[in-house]
Amino acid sequence: MLIETEPTPNPATLKFLPGRTVMEAGTRDFASPEDAEASPLADALFGLGDVTGVFFGRDFISVTAAPGVEWPMLKPDVLGILLDHFSANMPLFRAGSAAEIAVPPEGSEFGDDPADADIVAQIRELIETRIRPAVANDGGDIVYRGFDAGKVYLQMQGACSGCPSSTATLKNGIEQLLKHYVPEVTEVRAI
């Protein structure tokens, strides 16, 4: 099995492409070892001690190295864990009961105003069709969290979370795109 790697705009994060589907639908961000307990793969990566973030995309895994850790030293260990996991066809998540999981509500954290339904639909459509695919190419994801008084609230995940260029991407790329297609948008903020 060959696992390819790609750099991301975030120098602390490397994108690993196992040549197969990682997540059938959606994405999953693990920002701490506690979050990673739900996944044997994420748990093993955090177990290296030099990992501060793991992100599962459709066909990739992004891994963020701790400050001061150099990728030439960490990469062979990460590749070893990924090879073992995928070669053994291990499950991505541990089995559990519904009582052990929490699913965030679909939609926003800001309780979108029903009067803004058309605007929110346009924003969501642009995020799904134009923004998320581009962000996934960089090893991350972006999630809509709300629209209030012209401000769009987004959450950056994976390689995009903590990336030095994420503010520029948010303001110069995403904000400009949304303002162009949805005139009601005045600002984009990361949460």
Solvent accessible surface area in square Angstrom, and as a share of the most:
residue,aa,sasa,rsa
1,M,104,0.47
2,L,137,0.68
3,I,15,0.08
4,E,102,0.46
5,T,41,0.24
6,E,69,0.31
7,P,115,0.73
8,T,17,0.10
9,P,68,0.43
10,N,7,0.04
11,P,102,0.64
12,A,38,0.29
13,T,3,0.02
14,L,22,0.11
15,K,11,0.05
16,F,0,0.00
17,L,33,0.16
18,P,5,0.03
19,G,76,0.73
20,R,98,0.36
21,T,59,0.35
22,V,14,0.08
23,M,24,0.11
24,E,155,0.69
25,A,82,0.63
26,G,51,0.49
27,T,44,0.26
28,R,85,0.31
29,D,40,0.21
30,F,0,0.00
31,A,72,0.56
32,S,30,0.19
33,P,73,0.46
34,E,122,0.55
35,D,59,0.31
36,A,0,0.00
37,E,108,0.48
38,A,38,0.30
39,S,0,0.00
40,P,24,0.15
41,L,1,0.01
42,A,0,0.00
43,D,48,0.25
44,A,43,0.33
45,L,0,0.00
46,F,15,0.06
47,G,66,0.63
48,L,55,0.27
49,G,60,0.58
50,D,58,0.30
51,V,9,0.05
52,T,61,0.36
53,G,12,0.11
54,V,2,0.01
55,F,2,0.01
56,F,0,0.00
57,G,0,0.00
58,R,146,0.53
59,D,49,0.25
60,F,8,0.03
61,I,0,0.00
62,S,1,0.01
63,V,0,0.00
64,T,26,0.15
65,A,5,0.04
66,A,21,0.16
67,P,129,0.81
68,G,78,0.75
69,V,39,0.23
70,E,112,0.50
71,W,33,0.11
72,P,103,0.65
73,M,149,0.67
74,L,4,0.02
75,K,64,0.27
76,P,82,0.51
77,D,73,0.38
78,V,0,0.00
79,L,40,0.20
80,G,30,0.29
81,I,34,0.17
82,L,0,0.00
83,L,63,0.31
84,D,100,0.52
85,H,8,0.03
86,F,13,0.06
87,S,74,0.48
88,A,66,0.51
89,N,117,0.60
90,M,88,0.39
91,P,87,0.55
92,L,28,0.14
93,F,70,0.29
94,R,116,0.42
95,A,108,0.83
96,G,58,0.55
97,S,60,0.38
98,A,85,0.66
99,A,99,0.77
100,E,129,0.58
101,I,116,0.59
102,A,97,0.75
103,V,123,0.71
104,P,90,0.56
105,P,109,0.69
106,E,159,0.71
107,G,18,0.17
108,S,25,0.16
109,E,117,0.53
110,F,85,0.35
111,G,62,0.59
112,D,40,0.21
113,D,73,0.38
114,P,118,0.74
115,A,92,0.71
116,D,31,0.16
117,A,60,0.46
118,D,111,0.58
119,I,29,0.15
120,V,14,0.08
121,A,59,0.46
122,Q,86,0.38
123,I,0,0.00
124,R,73,0.27
125,E,102,0.46
126,L,21,0.10
127,I,3,0.01
128,E,93,0.42
129,T,79,0.46
130,R,117,0.43
131,I,8,0.04
132,R,59,0.21
133,P,66,0.41
134,A,56,0.43
135,V,10,0.05
136,A,32,0.25
137,N,106,0.55
138,D,55,0.29
139,G,0,0.00
140,G,1,0.01
141,D,3,0.02
142,I,0,0.00
143,V,36,0.21
144,Y,12,0.05
145,R,32,0.12
146,G,0,0.00
147,F,10,0.04
148,D,77,0.40
149,A,85,0.66
150,G,8,0.08
151,K,51,0.22
152,V,0,0.00
153,Y,24,0.09
154,L,0,0.00
155,Q,52,0.23
156,M,21,0.09
157,Q,20,0.09
158,G,9,0.09
159,A,2,0.01
160,C,15,0.09
161,S,57,0.37
162,G,73,0.71
163,C,11,0.07
164,P,100,0.63
165,S,45,0.29
166,S,19,0.13
167,T,94,0.55
168,A,49,0.38
169,T,58,0.33
170,L,10,0.05
171,K,70,0.30
172,N,110,0.56
173,G,36,0.35
174,I,8,0.04
175,E,14,0.06
176,Q,95,0.42
177,L,43,0.22
178,L,0,0.00
179,K,70,0.30
180,H,138,0.62
181,Y,100,0.38
182,V,1,0.00
183,P,107,0.67
184,E,81,0.36
185,V,4,0.02
186,T,84,0.49
187,E,46,0.21
188,V,0,0.00
189,R,99,0.36
190,A,55,0.42
191,I,91,0.46
